[in-house]
Amino acid sequence: MAEPLTVPARRVPPERLPVAAARARPVALARDALLPVLPALEGLLPEPGLRRGATVSVGGGPGATSLALALGAAASAAGSWAAAVGLPSLGLVAAGELGVALERLLLVDPPADRWATVVAALVDAVDLVHVALPPRVRAGDARRLAARARERGAVLVVHVPGAEGAGAWPEAPEVRLTVAETAWAGPAGGGAGRLEARRVAVVGGGRGAAARPRRAALWLPDATGAVRRAEPAAAGDAPAPAEPATPVAPDLRALSAEYRRAAPAEPTPAERLGPLRSEKWSGDDQDVAAALGTAAS
């Protein structure tokens, strides 16, 4: 009888164990395949959440930035880290009112020649990356960033200019959201007096399961600061805020507490970046990791 074939075990030095663990672990567990979104936004997506690894473009008229931030608010409150690249004038107070956990939001303003390198490093480290585009994005960089997001299970939210929700991003996103109409409401109606709420019409589309057109009217925000569905307005009617709804923040805090009880402790973005190095982009990842470590602290 032939001797069974034996393969000698490969000994891994202790200092290399974190690297081996990072490479061997699954990118995302089945229960984590979707990042949660606010209930008002679920109807604009092909699934009741953001599919990990997806690229989502958000554009259109006024309110597009608020829509992009609201898209990641529930995931942020539930414990996910997020990053905003190239958005130095981002309104942090408004982001916090929408439900974004500011203590888990990284703000990065990279040099133009290292934009793709920095975005790639952040895709390795956090769950959701907001990206404002430089004047020109190479098609090869866009393809590699989208592929890296799919590999790492991160969601890439691209802030694009233009009323059609398409612009300088050369790749077709899986999901596309466009703010088509915007109207402010005040106590006297028609926007007169102090502004209290903003009503927007959002059009959704994309590729694959997201190809079917979707449309929703939203208060972004309503008179209480929450994001919620709005009833379609009759022709010629001025938009007016409905009865105040329960604010988003208490529900998000409860969601965050429940998530922390159920989920194991996650490494910080700086810890994730430690064992990981980019193979597609040149640049000093240690500088990026050090900057993230400073921001996270």
C-alpha positions, 0 to 999 in steps of 0.5 A, a space after each residue: 500500500 502506498 504511503 500517504 502523501 504528506 505536506 510539511 506544515 509551513 511555520 508562520 512567524 508570530 509577527 506575521 500572524 496579523 498579516 496572515 489573518 487579514 488575508 485569510 479572513 472573509 471580506 464580509 460575512 453573509 449577515 453583513 452583506 448589506 449596510 443598513 439605510 434609513 427607512 425613507 431611502 429603502 425604496 430607492 435601492 434594489 435591496 433594503 440596504 447598501 450592498 457591500 462592494 457597490 459603487 453608488 453615484 449621487 448627484 443632481 441639484 441642491 440637496 445631493 450632498 445631504 442625500 449622500 450623507 443620509 445614505 450612510 447615516 444608518 450604517 454610521 450610527 450602527 457602528 460603521 466607519 466612514 470617510 470623506 475624500 476631497 470634501 473639505 467644506 463638508 458641513 459637519 453640523 448638518 451631517 451630525 443632524 442627519 445621523 452621521 456619527 462624527 466620531 467615526 467619520 474621517 475627513 481626508 483632503 489628498 493631493 491631486 496626484 495621490 487621490 486614487 492611492 488615498 481612496 484605495 487605502 481608505 477602501 481597505 480600512 472603512 465600510 463607506 467612502 464618500 468621494 468628491 471627484 478631482 477635475 479628471 479621473 482616469 478610467 483605469 483608476 475608476 475601474 481599479 477602485 470599483 474592483 477594490 471596493 468589491 474585493 474589500 466589501 466597502 461601499 464607494 459613494 461618488 459625489 458627481 456633478 450635474 443634474 443627470 447624476 453623471 459626470 466625471 466618473 467614467 464607470 457606470 455605477 451599480 446604483 445611481 441617485 439623482 436629486 431632480 427637484 428641490 423646494 423649500 417650505 416655510 411657515 407661510 407656505 411657498 418658502 416665505 418666512 423662516 425655512 423649516 423643511 426641504 422637499 426633494 424628488 429623487 430618481 433612482 436607477 443603475 445597472 442590473 437589479 437597480 436598472 428599474 427606474 425608481 422615484 421618491 419624494 422626501 423631506 430632506 430634512 423635515 421640520 424636525 431634522 429627520 429624513 422621511 418620505 413625503 406625500 406627492 404634492 398636487 400640481 400647483 400646491 406649495 410644499 408644506 411640512 407635515 406633522 412633525 415626525 419622530 426625530 431620527 437620532 433617538 432611533 439611530 442611537 438605539 440601533 447603535 447600542 443594539 449593534 454594539 451588543 450583538 457585534 464583536 469589536 471591530 479594529 479601527 481603520 488605522 489597525 486595518 491599514 497596518 497589515 494591508 498594502 496596496 498592490 495597484 497604486 504606488 505611494 507610501 501607505 505608512 503616511 496614509 495609515 499615520 494620518 488615519 491614526 491621527 484622525 481616529 484618535 
